[in-house]
């Protein structure tokens, strides 16, 4: 006696060839297709949080870029370590001089803008600022 389904590609199960519907396999496989309602009802949480059955599926919101521009800054102690007499900070892309640190040698510093504290410390050390 012949076994049922022999001689047929699908053995009577239609085109999906599985007896349990369109599960897509084990685990999270087939989540987007076969378990769509459970997927979209999971809530707006990341997948690891496991709210609902599968967690959130898809994008959540967007991040707006920063509207403020922070200038490239450097402190007095850095300038003293890297320069001897003259320092042209605009040439290397630094926009502002800040007054953190001690300065012991007189320097001539060319920079676009500076803080009041940096100016006081530099003048006290015998240096000057240029724009």
Secondary structure, DSSP 8 states (H G I E B T S, - for coil): ---TTTT-SSTTSTTS--TT-S--SSTTTTTTTTTHHHHHTS-SS-GGG--TTT---S---------S----EEEHHHHHHH-SSEEETTTTT--EEE--S---S--EEE-SEE-HHHHHHHHHTT-EEE-
